[in-house]
Amino acid sequence: MKLFTLLLLALLTGCTSLGHEGRAQPQFERSIKEVPRSVAVVGSGELAIAVELMLVSEGVRVYPSPIQAVKEESSNSFTQKTVVRYVVHVSSTDFDVCLPEGSRQMHFSLSVVDIVENQRVFSMNGDYGCKDTITKRFQRWFFS
């Protein structure tokens, strides 16, 4: 009876994301030749921070932009240098807590672009996804 009451309360308050696993499937997915040692993570929201922290914990260097300004000493001017091949675009809007996962529930968009080949290699977006499920699914693709 307690379980039923808890489930009914969760449904009535809107803090549930039953079936969120289906929203964590990429709409587009290509394999990358090798796991990059560095990427740029561009975006905002809690999902962007989670993806960046996950990549750093796996030893990937994360830049805030794919382009870096380099100062040339002789002419005292700046040139642009590409520092990464893959750019991860992430945005999310948080809503509530996912049950039973416990992470944040969010609308999200996550895509990866290969700037050398000028093509999208990964895309996943949806409504009411769970942060941990999304991050784990991205991690499985990125390091496969």
C-alpha positions in Angstrom: 0.0 0.0 0.0 2.9 2.4 0.8 4.4 1.7 -2.6 1.2 2.4 -4.4 0.7 5.6 -2.5 4.3 6.7 -3.3 3.8 6.0 -7.0 0.5 7.8 -7.1 2.0 10.8 -5.3 5.0 10.8 -7.8 2.6 10.7 -10.8 0.5 13.5 -9.4 3.4 15.8 -8.7 5.0 15.2 -12.0 8.4 14.1 -10.7 8.6 10.9 -12.6 10.2 9.9 -15.8 9.0 6.4 -16.4 10.1 5.1 -19.8 13.1 7.5 -19.9 15.3 4.8 -21.4 13.6 5.2 -24.7 14.4 8.9 -24.8 18.1 8.1 -24.3 18.6 6.5 -27.8 20.5 8.5 -30.3 18.7 9.7 -33.5 22.0 9.6 -35.3 25.2 7.7 -34.5 28.4 7.1 -36.4 31.5 5.4 -35.0 34.6 7.6 -34.6 38.0 6.2 -35.8 39.6 6.5 -32.4 38.7 7.9 -29.0 39.9 11.5 -29.0 42.3 12.7 -26.3 40.7 16.2 -26.4 37.3 17.7 -27.4 35.5 21.0 -27.1 32.3 21.0 -25.0 30.1 23.9 -25.9 26.8 24.6 -24.3 24.9 25.2 -21.1 22.9 23.5 -18.4 23.5 20.7 -16.0 23.9 18.1 -18.8 26.8 20.1 -20.2 28.6 20.0 -16.9 27.9 16.3 -16.4 29.3 15.5 -19.9 32.4 17.6 -19.3 33.0 16.0 -15.9 32.6 12.5 -17.3 35.0 13.2 -20.1 37.6 14.7 -17.7 37.3 11.7 -15.4 38.1 9.4 -18.3 41.2 11.4 -19.1 39.9 13.4 -22.0 41.1 17.1 -22.2 38.2 19.4 -22.5 38.4 22.9 -24.1 35.7 25.6 -24.0 36.1 26.2 -27.8 37.5 24.3 -30.8 39.5 27.4 -31.7 42.3 28.9 -29.7 43.9 32.3 -30.2 47.7 32.2 -30.3 49.7 35.3 -29.9 52.6 35.7 -32.3 55.5 37.4 -30.6 57.2 38.9 -33.7 54.1 40.8 -34.9 52.2 41.1 -31.6 49.1 39.8 -33.4 46.9 36.8 -32.8 46.2 33.9 -35.1 43.6 31.2 -34.7 44.5 27.6 -34.2 42.2 24.6 -34.3 42.8 22.6 -31.1 40.2 19.8 -31.4 38.6 17.6 -34.0 35.3 16.9 -32.2 33.0 19.5 -30.8 30.3 18.4 -28.3 27.2 20.7 -28.3 25.1 20.3 -25.2 22.1 22.1 -23.9 19.5 21.2 -21.3 16.7 22.7 -19.3 16.1 21.0 -15.9 12.7 20.3 -14.6 12.5 17.8 -11.7 13.9 14.6 -10.3 13.8 11.4 -12.2 12.4 8.4 -10.4 13.8 5.9 -9.5 17.2 7.2 -10.8 17.4 10.3 -8.7 19.2 12.5 -11.2 17.8 15.6 -12.9 14.9 15.3 -15.4 15.4 17.6 -18.4 14.7 18.6 -21.9 18.0 18.0 -23.7 20.0 18.2 -26.9 23.4 16.6 -27.3 25.3 16.4 -30.6 28.9 15.8 -31.7 30.4 17.3 -34.9 33.6 16.2 -36.6 35.0 19.6 -37.7 37.7 18.0 -39.9 35.2 15.9 -41.9 32.5 18.6 -41.4 29.8 16.1 -40.4 27.7 15.3 -37.5 28.7 12.0 -35.9 26.2 11.8 -32.9 22.9 13.3 -32.1 20.5 12.7 -29.3 17.7 14.9 -27.9 14.4 14.6 -26.2 12.0 15.7 -23.5 12.0 14.6 -19.9 15.2 12.6 -20.1 17.3 11.7 -17.0 20.8 13.2 -16.8 22.5 10.0 -15.6 20.9 7.9 -18.3 21.8 10.4 -21.0 25.4 10.7 -19.8 25.9 6.9 -19.6 24.5 6.5 -23.1 26.8 9.1 -24.5 29.8 7.6 -22.6 29.1 4.2 -24.0 29.1 5.6 -27.6 32.1 7.9 -27.1 34.4 5.2 -25.6 33.3 2.3 -27.8 
